Amino acid sequence: MLHEAVHQLNAEVAHLKLAKWLEEGLAEYFSTSRIKNGELIPGRIDPNTYPVWWIDEIAITPDLKTNLANHSVIPLHVILTNRGGPSMRDEFNLYYLHWWTLTHFVFEREHSSDATLRLLEEGGGLAAFEKNVGPVEEIEPQWHSHVRRIKKALAGTDLEFIHTGILPQP
């Protein structure tokens, strides 16, 4: 329900017109967040939520180039532009994993609040992403590392992330 509520708030309250990746990613960012003592803790991942259940499907090896070749990672340019890439029908969960983890990456970066707000205001398209987050070719390996850290945390092997919910910068 939280996922759908975010879509409703984006459209009817905030009047945001977001690129597909950011519209879905934002809804996933909040709907995968933990609720503790009745309070939503944005960014703290609840492993019992969709698409977190499918985390094993993304970035299956530590190497970005290998993952691009084995199709467990869709190029970020494809994600940001919504052009090219595998069939959404065939890779539905993989797309949602990309949208969620990319939004989590953007929102959880240190000192990202102003840039993140501008990205939202500008709709999250490729130009807005590169202006406010960085060039795709520089961000893609950083995002891939972020995904691998999430995977380690969910596997119980990254205690710092598990206890804080925050990914330190490399």
QUITAFEN-V713691 format. One record per pair of residues at least 24 apart in sequence whose C-alpha atoms are under 10 Angstrom apart, sorted by the first residue. I is the first residue (numbers start at 0). J is the second residue. D is the distance in Angstrom with one decimal. If there is no record, write none. Layout:
BEGIN
I;J;D + I;J;D
END
This chain:
BEGIN
0;26;10.0 + 0;30;7.9 + 1;26;7.5 + 1;27;8.7 + 1;29;7.1 + 1;30;5.3 + 1;31;9.0 + 1;32;9.8 + 2;26;4.6 + 2;27;6.1 + 2;28;8.5 + 2;29;6.9 + 2;30;5.1 + 2;31;8.6 + 2;49;9.9 + 3;27;9.4 + 3;30;8.8 + 4;29;9.8 + 4;30;9.3 + 5;29;7.7 + 5;30;8.4 + 13;120;9.6 + 14;120;9.7 + 15;119;7.5 + 15;120;7.1 + 15;121;8.8 + 15;122;7.1 + 16;119;8.5 + 16;120;8.4 + 16;121;8.4 + 16;122;5.7 + 16;123;8.8 + 17;118;9.3 + 17;119;7.1 + 17;120;8.5 + 17;121;8.0 + 17;122;4.3 + 17;123;5.9 + 17;124;7.6 + 18;78;9.7 + 18;79;7.6 + 18;80;8.0 + 18;81;8.3 + 18;119;9.3 + 18;121;9.5 + 18;122;5.9 + 18;123;5.4 + 18;124;5.6 + 18;125;8.9 + 19;78;8.5 + 19;79;8.0 + 19;80;8.5 + 19;81;7.1 + 19;98;8.4 + 19;122;9.4 + 19;123;8.5 + 19;124;8.7 + 20;77;9.9 + 20;78;6.4 + 20;79;6.3 + 20;80;8.4 + 20;81;7.7 + 20;94;8.5 + 20;95;8.3 + 20;97;8.0 + 20;98;4.9 + 20;99;8.1 + 20;101;8.3 + 20;102;8.1 + 20;123;7.9 + 20;124;8.8 + 21;78;9.6 + 21;79;8.4 + 21;98;6.7 + 21;99;8.4 + 21;101;8.4 + 21;102;6.6 + 21;118;9.3 + 21;119;8.0 + 21;122;7.9 + 21;123;6.1 + 21;124;8.5 + 22;98;8.5 + 22;99;9.8 + 22;102;9.4 + 22;119;9.3 + 22;122;8.9 + 22;123;8.6 + 23;94;9.6 + 23;95;7.4 + 23;97;9.8 + 23;98;6.3 + 23;99;7.3 + 23;102;8.9 + 24;94;9.7 + 24;95;7.3 + 24;96;8.5 + 24;97;8.0 + 24;98;4.4 + 24;99;4.3 + 24;100;7.5 + 24;101;7.2 + 24;102;5.3 + 24;103;7.8 + 25;98;8.1 + 25;99;7.1 + 25;100;9.9 + 25;101;9.5 + 25;102;6.3 + 25;103;8.3 + 25;106;9.3 + 25;119;9.6 + 26;98;9.5 + 26;99;8.1 + 26;102;9.4 + 27;51;9.5 + 27;95;8.0 + 27;96;8.9 + 27;98;7.8 + 27;99;5.4 + 27;100;8.8 + 27;102;8.3 + 27;103;8.8 + 28;98;8.9 + 28;99;5.8 + 28;100;8.0 + 28;101;9.3 + 28;102;6.6 + 28;103;6.0 + 28;104;9.8 + 28;106;8.7 + 29;99;9.4 + 29;103;9.4 + 30;99;9.7 + 31;99;8.6 + 31;103;9.8 + 32;164;10.0 + 33;164;10.0 + 40;164;9.4 + 41;103;9.4 + 41;106;9.3 + 41;107;9.4 + 41;164;9.3 + 42;102;9.7 + 42;103;6.6 + 42;104;9.4 + 42;106;7.8 + 42;107;6.9 + 42;164;6.8 + 42;165;7.8 + 43;103;9.6 + 43;107;9.8 + 43;160;9.1 + 43;161;8.5 + 43;162;9.5 + 43;163;8.1 + 43;164;4.9 + 43;165;7.7 + 44;103;9.5 + 44;149;8.7 + 44;152;9.5 + 44;153;8.6 + 44;160;9.9 + 44;161;8.9 + 44;164;7.3 + 44;165;10.0 + 45;153;9.2 + 46;153;7.0 + 46;154;9.9 + 49;92;8.9 + 49;95;8.8 + 49;96;8.9 + 49;99;9.8 + 50;92;6.7 + 50;93;8.6 + 50;94;9.5 + 50;95;6.4 + 50;96;5.9 + 50;97;9.6 + 50;98;9.9 + 50;99;7.9 + 50;100;9.7 + 51;92;9.6 + 51;95;9.3 + 51;96;7.3 + 51;99;8.9 + 51;100;9.5 + 51;149;9.7 + 51;150;9.4 + 51;153;8.9 + 52;92;9.5 + 52;96;9.6 + 53;92;6.9 + 53;93;7.9 + 53;95;9.4 + 53;96;7.5 + 54;92;9.1 + 54;93;8.6 + 54;96;7.0 + 54;97;9.9 + 54;100;9.7 + 54;146;8.9 + 54;147;9.8 + 54;149;8.7 + 54;150;6.8 + 54;153;8.7 + 55;93;9.8 + 55;96;9.9 + 55;150;7.6 + 55;154;10.0 + 56;90;9.9 + 56;92;8.3 + 56;93;6.7 + 56;96;8.5 + 57;92;9.3 + 57;93;6.5 + 57;94;9.4 + 57;96;7.1 + 57;97;7.9 + 57;100;9.9 + 57;143;9.6 + 57;146;8.0 + 57;147;8.9 + 57;150;9.0 + 58;93;9.9 + 58;97;9.9 + 58;143;7.3 + 58;144;9.3 + 58;146;7.2 + 58;147;6.9 + 58;150;8.9 + 59;146;10.0 + 59;147;8.6 + 59;150;9.4 + 60;147;8.6 + 61;143;8.6 + 61;144;8.2 + 61;146;9.8 + 61;147;7.0 + 62;140;9.3 + 62;143;8.7 + 62;144;9.2 + 62;147;9.6 + 63;139;8.6 + 63;140;6.8 + 63;141;10.0 + 63;142;9.9 + 63;143;6.6 + 63;144;8.6 + 63;147;10.0 + 64;140;9.5 + 66;143;9.5 + 72;96;9.7 + 72;97;8.0 + 72;143;8.5 + 73;97;7.7 + 74;135;9.3 + 74;136;9.7 + 74;139;7.9 + 75;101;8.8 + 75;125;9.7 + 75;135;6.8 + 75;136;8.5 + 75;138;8.7 + 75;139;6.3 + 75;140;9.7 + 75;142;9.1 + 75;143;9.8 + 76;125;7.7 + 76;135;6.7 + 76;136;8.7 + 76;139;8.8 + 77;125;9.7 + 78;124;9.9 + 78;125;9.3 + 79;123;7.8 + 79;124;6.3 + 79;125;5.6 + 79;126;9.4 + 79;128;8.0 + 79;135;9.0 + 80;123;9.6 + 80;124;6.7 + 80;125;6.2 + 80;126;9.7 + 81;124;9.4 + 81;125;9.8 + 96;146;9.4 + 97;142;9.7 + 97;143;9.9 + 97;146;9.0 + 100;142;7.8 + 100;143;9.1 + 100;145;7.9 + 100;146;6.4 + 100;149;8.5 + 101;138;9.9 + 101;139;9.3 + 101;142;6.6 + 101;143;9.0 + 101;145;8.7 + 101;146;8.4 + 102;142;9.7 + 103;142;9.3 + 103;145;8.8 + 103;146;9.3 + 103;149;9.8 + 104;138;9.8 + 104;141;8.7 + 104;142;6.3 + 104;143;9.4 + 104;144;9.7 + 104;145;6.5 + 104;146;8.2 + 104;149;9.9 + 104;166;8.9 + 105;131;9.7 + 105;132;7.3 + 105;138;9.8 + 105;142;8.6 + 107;145;9.8 + 107;164;9.2 + 107;165;6.8 + 107;166;7.2 + 107;167;9.1 + 107;168;9.8 + 108;132;9.7 + 108;145;9.8 + 108;165;8.6 + 108;166;7.7 + 108;167;8.1 + 108;168;7.4 + 109;165;9.3 + 109;166;8.8 + 109;167;7.9 + 109;168;7.3 + 141;168;9.4 + 141;169;8.7 + 144;169;9.0 + 145;169;9.6
END
